[in-house]
């Protein structure tokens, strides 16, 4: 396990978000990404909660933002170096953003994520 401060971890999440291709980033809608120290259940590095873009219809308005949580402590627990943390954060951010776009875990695993 490596120790990375919360502020540094938040920077790494922001940097991972900056790697999202502009064409995809501009269609992300009504979603917030936050760092949380611990997940609601063991085994999670991130969690998407919300209504994926593919399921939104004309009825979609006035709803709270979707939420992507990136979990700091379990990520640090599986990493040995800061480079490991950078890589794991990038993978987790992409994985959770994919859920925002309506891609489920089975498809992500087929794609190698």
BALUMRO-168174 format. One line per field, with one value per atom (N, C-alpha, C): residue in one letter; chain; x, z, y. Coordinates in steps of 0.001 Angstrom, whole numbers, plus 524288, in hexadecimal, padded with zeros to 5 digits. Each point is the difference from the previous one (the first is absolute). Layout:
BEGIN
code A; ... .
unit A; ... .
c1 X; ... .
c3 Z; ... .
c2 Y; ... .
//
This chain:
BEGIN
code X; X; X; X; X; X; X; X; X; X; X; X; X; X; X; X; X; X; X; X; X; X; X; X; X; X; X; X; X; X; X; X; X; X; X; X; X; X; X; X; X; X; X; X; X; X; X; X; X; X; X; X; X; X; X; X; X; X; X; X; X; X; X; X; X; X; X; X; X; X; X; X; X; X; X; X; X; X; X; X; X; X; X; X; X; X; X; X; X; X; X; X; X; X; X; X; X; X; X; X; X; X; X; X; X; X; X; X; X; X; X; X; X; X; X; X; X; X; X; X; X; X; X; X; X; X; X; X; X; X; X; X; X; X; X; X; X; X; X; X; X; X; X; X; X; X; X; X; X; X; X; X; X; X; X; X; X; X; X; X; X; X; X; X; X; X; X; X; X; X; X; X; X; X; X; X; X; X; X; X; X; X; X; X; X; X; X; X; X; X; X; X; X; X; X; X; X; X; X; X; X; X; X; X; X; X; X; X; X; X; X; X; X; X; X; X; X; X; X; X; X; X; X; X; X; X; X; X; X; X; X; X; X; X; X; X; X; X; X; X; X; X; X; X; X; X; X; X; X; X; X; X; X; X; X; X; X; X; X; X; X; X; X; X; X; X; X; X; X; X; X; X; X; X; X; X; X; X; X; X; X; X; X; X; X; X; X; X; X; X; X; X; X; X; X; X; X; X; X; X; X; X; X; X; X; X; X; X; X; X; X; X; X; X; X; X; X; X; X; X; X; X; X; X; X; X; X; X; X; X; X; X; X; X; X; X; X; X; X .
unit A; A; A; A; A; A; A; A; A; A; A; A; A; A; A; A; A; A; A; A; A; A; A; A; A; A; A; A; A; A; A; A; A; A; A; A; A; A; A; A; A; A; A; A; A; A; A; A; A; A; A; A; A; A; A; A; A; A; A; A; A; A; A; A; A; A; A; A; A; A; A; A; A; A; A; A; A; A; A; A; A; A; A; A; A; A; A; A; A; A; A; A; A; A; A; A; A; A; A; A; A; A; A; A; A; A; A; A; A; A; A; A; A; A; A; A; A; A; A; A; A; A; A; A; A; A; A; A; A; A; A; A; A; A; A; A; A; A; A; A; A; A; A; A; A; A; A; A; A; A; A; A; A; A; A; A; A; A; A; A; A; A; A; A; A; A; A; A; A; A; A; A; A; A; A; A; A; A; A; A; A; A; A; A; A; A; A; A; A; A; A; A; A; A; A; A; A; A; A; A; A; A; A; A; A; A; A; A; A; A; A; A; A; A; A; A; A; A; A; A; A; A; A; A; A; A; A; A; A; A; A; A; A; A; A; A; A; A; A; A; A; A; A; A; A; A; A; A; A; A; A; A; A; A; A; A; A; A; A; A; A; A; A; A; A; A; A; A; A; A; A; A; A; A; A; A; A; A; A; A; A; A; A; A; A; A; A; A; A; A; A; A; A; A; A; A; A; A; A; A; A; A; A; A; A; A; A; A; A; A; A; A; A; A; A; A; A; A; A; A; A; A; A; A; A; A; A; A; A; A; A; A; A; A; A; A; A; A; A .
c1 80354; 7FCAC; 8037A; 7FE56; 802C9; 7FCA1; 80285; 7FD1C; 8001C; 7FB6D; 7FF6E; 7FBF3; 80150; 7FC67; 7FAF0; 7FBFB; 7FAFA; 80065; 802BD; 80067; 802F8; 8042C; 802DF; 7FC97; 7FD0B; 7FC83; 7FBE7; 7FDD8; 7FC30; 80270; 804FA; 802C0; 80077; 80124; 80083; 7FACB; 7FBB1; 7FAD3; 7FEFD; 8014B; 7FF46; 80347; 804CD; 80359; 7FDC3; 7FDC3; 7FD8E; 7FB53; 7FD06; 7FB86; 801DA; 80475; 80224; 8019C; 800C0; 80183; 7FB57; 7FB43; 7FB53; 7FFFB; 7FF5D; 7FFF8; 7FBDF; 80164; 7FC6A; 7FA9F; 7FFC7; 7FAF3; 7FC73; 80252; 7FCEA; 7FECF; 803E3; 7FF4D; 7FBA4; 7FF79; 7FC12; 7FA6B; 7FF4D; 7FAB3; 7FEAE; 803CE; 7FEC4; 7FC53; 7FBDE; 7FBF8; 7FDFC; 7FFD9; 7FDA4; 80277; 80528; 802E3; 80451; 800BF; 8041E; 80399; 8050C; 803DD; 80266; 7FFD8; 80207; 8039B; 8038A; 80359; 7FD99; 7FF97; 7FDF8; 80410; 800F8; 80406; 7FE9D; 7FB54; 7FE8D; 7FADC; 7FFA4; 7FB3B; 7FBB6; 7FB2E; 7FBB4; 80047; 802F7; 800D5; 80572; 80227; 80555; 80076; 804A0; 80121; 7FF2E; 7FE0C; 7FF0B; 80479; 8018E; 803BA; 7FD38; 7FB66; 7FCDA; 7FA5F; 7FC84; 7FA72; 7FD3B; 7FCEF; 7FCA7; 7FA71; 7FD8F; 7FA88; 7FD33; 7FBED; 7FD26; 7FCF9; 7FE9A; 7FD0A; 8038E; 801C4; 80394; 7FDAE; 8036B; 7FE44; 7FC78; 800FE; 7FCF2; 7FA77; 7FEEE; 7FACE; 7FCE8; 80240; 7FD54; 7FC6C; 7FB75; 7FC40; 7FDF3; 7FBA4; 7FDA2; 7FE7F; 7FF02; 7FE6A; 80481; 804CA; 80493; 800CB; 7FE97; 80114; 7FF38; 8029C; 7FF67; 801D9; 803BC; 801FA; 80562; 80147; 80529; 80420; 804C3; 8041D; 80134; 80184; 80247; 804E8; 801AE; 80481; 803D3; 804D6; 8043A; 80374; 80086; 80366; 804D7; 80487; 804F5; 801FE; 800EA; 80142; 805E0; 801C5; 80592; 80289; 7FDF0; 802A5; 80088; 7FBED; 800CA; 803AF; 8001A; 803AD; 80594; 800F2; 80542; 8018F; 7FC30; 8011B; 80215; 7FE9D; 801C4; 804B2; 801EF; 80454; 804FC; 80463; 80512; 8030C; 7FED7; 802DC; 7FC23; 801E1; 7FC9F; 7FE77; 8037C; 7FEAF; 7FB7D; 7FFF2; 7FB97; 7FAED; 8004C; 7FB56; 7FE09; 80389; 7FE82; 7FD2F; 8023C; 7FDA7; 7FAA9; 7FF94; 7FB11; 7FBC7; 80171; 7FC37; 7FE12; 80384; 7FE66; 7FC43; 80133; 7FC9B; 7FAAB; 7FFF7; 7FB0F; 7FCB2; 8026C; 7FD1C; 7FD91; 80302; 7FDE1; 7FB8F; 800B5; 7FC08; 7FADA; 80043; 7FB3B; 7FD86; 80328; 7FDD8; 7FD49; 8021E; 7FD73; 7FA7A; 7FF44; 7FAB7; 7FC73; 80204; 7FCFC; 7FE1F; 8032D; 7FE94; 7FCBE; 7FE9F; 7FC8B; 802B5; 80512; 802E9; 80033; 7FE2D; 7FFCF; 80527; 80070; 804D4; 80171; 7FC31; 8012B; 802A3; 7FDD6; 80245; 80563; 80099; 8051A; 8041D; 7FEA0; 803B3; 80145; 7FC22; 800FA; 803ED; 7FFAF; 80374; 8054B; 800B6; 804F4; 80066; 7FB98; 7FFF5; 7FDD0 .
c3 80000; 80000; 80000; 7FD06; 7FFAF; 80286; 80215; 80252; 7FC3D; 7FE57; 7FCAA; 802A6; 800C6; 802A6; 7FCE6; 802BC; 7FD65; 7FBB0; 8010D; 7FC07; 7FB33; 800C0; 7FB8F; 7FD0C; 802DB; 7FD7D; 7FCC1; 8020B; 7FD07; 7FB0C; 80055; 7FB53; 7FBEE; 801CB; 7FC68; 7FD52; 802DD; 7FDAD; 7FBEC; 80159; 7FC49; 7FB17; 800AE; 7FB81; 7FCA9; 80282; 7FD0A; 7FCE9; 80255; 7FD32; 7FB4F; 8008B; 7FBA6; 7FB66; 800EA; 7FBCE; 7FCC6; 801DB; 7FD0E; 7FADB; 7FB9B; 7FAF9; 7FFF8; 7FDE3; 7FFFB; 7FDBA; 7FBED; 7FDA4; 803D4; 8036E; 803FD; 80497; 801A4; 8047E; 7FF17; 7FB36; 7FF06; 80011; 7FF7F; 80048; 80567; 80383; 80565; 8021B; 80292; 8018C; 80574; 80337; 8052C; 8033E; 8006E; 802F7; 8031F; 804C4; 8035B; 8017B; 80054; 80181; 8052F; 803D8; 80531; 801FD; 8036C; 802BC; 80553; 80155; 8050C; 80249; 80508; 8024F; 7FFC7; 801A7; 80064; 7FD35; 7FD80; 7FD26; 803AB; 7FE0B; 80334; 800D4; 7FCA1; 800A9; 7FE20; 80258; 7FEB4; 7FA44; 7FDE7; 7FAB6; 7FBBF; 8015D; 7FC0D; 7FFDA; 7FB4B; 7FF43; 7FE1E; 7FDC3; 7FE1E; 7FF8B; 7FF95; 7FF8D; 7FD00; 7FC22; 7FD1D; 801F1; 8015B; 8019C; 7FCBB; 7FD4B; 7FCE7; 7FB9B; 7FC46; 7FB73; 7FB3C; 7FDCC; 7FB8B; 7FB80; 7FCF9; 7FB8C; 7FC5A; 7FF73; 7FC6E; 801EA; 804F1; 80232; 800E0; 7FEBA; 800C8; 7FB66; 80144; 7FBE9; 800BA; 7FD78; 80056; 80594; 8032D; 8056F; 8036C; 7FE13; 80337; 800A4; 8048E; 80158; 805DA; 80221; 80583; 803AD; 7FE49; 80355; 80221; 80475; 80232; 7FC5F; 80038; 7FC9A; 80136; 7FBE8; 800C3; 80348; 8028B; 8037C; 7FEE5; 7FF24; 7FF91; 804C3; 8030E; 80496; 7FED7; 8012B; 7FF8D; 80595; 8017A; 8056B; 800ED; 8034F; 800FE; 802EA; 80479; 80343; 7FD69; 7FD91; 7FD7A; 7FB4B; 7FD64; 7FBA9; 8020F; 80428; 80245; 8022A; 801EE; 80259; 7FC0C; 7FB0B; 7FC0D; 7FCE3; 80152; 7FD0B; 80346; 7FD59; 802A2; 7FED0; 7FB8C; 7FE77; 7FE43; 7FFAC; 7FE1A; 7FA4A; 7FD03; 7FA94; 7FFCD; 803AC; 8005B; 8011D; 8037A; 80167; 7FB3C; 7FD31; 7FB49; 7FC2B; 7FF0A; 7FC4F; 801EC; 804F2; 80218; 80000; 80143; 7FFDB; 7FA71; 7FC36; 7FA8C; 7FE4B; 8015C; 7FE94; 80290; 804F9; 802DE; 7FDF0; 7FEE3; 7FDE2; 7FABC; 7FC8E; 7FAE3; 800B3; 80381; 800FC; 801C2; 803B5; 80212; 7FC0B; 7FD04; 7FBE8; 7FBD8; 7FEE8; 7FC3D; 801CE; 8050F; 80205; 7FEFB; 80077; 7FED0; 7FA4D; 7FC95; 7FA7F; 7FEDC; 80417; 7FF51; 7FEF0; 800BC; 7FF0A; 80519; 7FFDF; 804D2; 800E6; 804A1; 8017F; 7FC39; 7FE33; 7FC64; 7FB11; 7FDCD; 7FB37; 8010E; 80484; 80157; 8005F; 80246; 8006B; 7FAA0; 7FC8C; 7FA9A; 7FD54; 8014E; 7FD9F; 802B6; 8042E; 802BF; 8047D; 801B5; 8045E; 804C1 .
c2 7FB5D; 804A3; 804D8; 803D1; 804F3; 80436; 803FE; 80452; 804A2; 801A8; 8049A; 80376; 804EE; 80390; 80089; 8018A; 800B7; 80419; 8044F; 80419; 7FE10; 7FCF6; 7FDD0; 7FC1B; 7FCCB; 7FC3E; 802D9; 80443; 8031A; 80238; 80196; 801D2; 7FBAD; 7FB44; 7FB97; 7FED1; 80072; 7FF42; 80447; 804DE; 80450; 7FF25; 7FE2F; 7FEEE; 7FB94; 7FC0C; 7FBB7; 80207; 8037E; 80256; 80326; 8029D; 8030F; 7FC93; 7FAF2; 7FC66; 7FE13; 80126; 7FE73; 8030F; 7FD5D; 802C8; 8045C; 80483; 80478; 7FED4; 7FCC4; 7FEB7; 7FD1D; 7FCD5; 7FD4E; 8039F; 802F5; 80374; 803F3; 801DF; 80409; 7FDE1; 7FADD; 7FDDC; 7FDD5; 7FFFB; 7FE89; 80430; 7FE40; 803B9; 7FECE; 803FC; 7FFAB; 7FB9F; 80033; 7FC12; 802AE; 7FE40; 801FF; 7FB79; 80120; 7FC14; 801C3; 7FC8E; 8014E; 7FBB1; 80184; 7FC48; 7FEFD; 7FB09; 7FE57; 7FC3E; 80066; 7FCA6; 7FA38; 7FE91; 7FA7E; 7FEDF; 7FB75; 7FE8B; 7FE17; 7FFD8; 7FE01; 7FA1D; 7FD57; 7FA61; 7FE9B; 7FBF4; 7FE66; 7FE6F; 800CF; 7FE37; 8040A; 80497; 80404; 803EF; 80175; 8043F; 804E5; 7FF42; 80457; 7FE41; 803DE; 7FEC3; 80456; 7FE70; 803A4; 7FF54; 80452; 80000; 8041D; 7FE65; 803CD; 7FD7F; 8033B; 7FE4B; 8008A; 7FBA5; 8004B; 8032C; 8024F; 8032B; 7FCEB; 7FAF2; 7FCC3; 7FEFA; 80121; 7FF0B; 804FE; 80462; 804F7; 8011B; 801F1; 8014C; 80583; 80112; 80531; 8015C; 7FC0E; 800CD; 801D8; 7FFAB; 8011A; 805DE; 801EB; 80577; 800AA; 803CC; 80132; 7FBBC; 7FCD0; 7FBC6; 80179; 7FDCC; 800DD; 7FDB1; 80212; 7FDE2; 7FA53; 7FD2E; 7FAD5; 800D1; 7FBC8; 80075; 7FB8D; 80176; 7FC39; 800C4; 7FBD7; 80022; 7FCBB; 80237; 7FD39; 7FF45; 7FB1B; 7FEBA; 7FFD5; 80381; 800BB; 7FB6D; 7FE90; 7FC13; 7FAA4; 7FDE3; 7FAEB; 80046; 80475; 800A6; 7FFE4; 802F9; 80018; 7FAAE; 7FD17; 7FAE8; 7FC09; 8009E; 7FC36; 801EE; 804A5; 8024B; 80026; 7FF4A; 80028; 804F4; 80275; 804B5; 8042B; 804D0; 8042B; 7FF0A; 7FDB8; 7FEB1; 7FC1C; 7FC4A; 7FC57; 802EE; 803D7; 8030D; 802FE; 8027F; 802E6; 7FC6B; 7FB71; 7FC4E; 7FE21; 7FEA0; 7FDFA; 8042D; 804D4; 80452; 800CC; 7FFF9; 800B6; 7FBB5; 7FB24; 7FBA1; 80094; 8015E; 80071; 8047F; 80466; 8047C; 7FE8F; 7FDA7; 7FE6D; 7FC17; 7FC42; 7FC04; 8027E; 80390; 80268; 803C0; 802C0; 80366; 7FCB8; 7FB72; 7FC80; 7FEA8; 7FF42; 7FEFE; 804B4; 804B2; 804BC; 7FFE2; 7FDA0; 7FF8C; 7FB1C; 7FD22; 7FB81; 7FADA; 7FFC8; 7FB31; 7FCE8; 7FB1F; 7FCE5; 7FD19; 7FD9D; 7FD4F; 7FBA5; 7FCFD; 7FBBB; 8020A; 80425; 80240; 80254; 8028E; 80235; 7FBB5; 7FB9D; 7FBA8; 7FDC8; 7FFC4; 7FE4D; 803A3; 80506; 803EA; 80056; 7FCFC; 80001; 803D1; 80212; 803B0; 7FD4A .
//
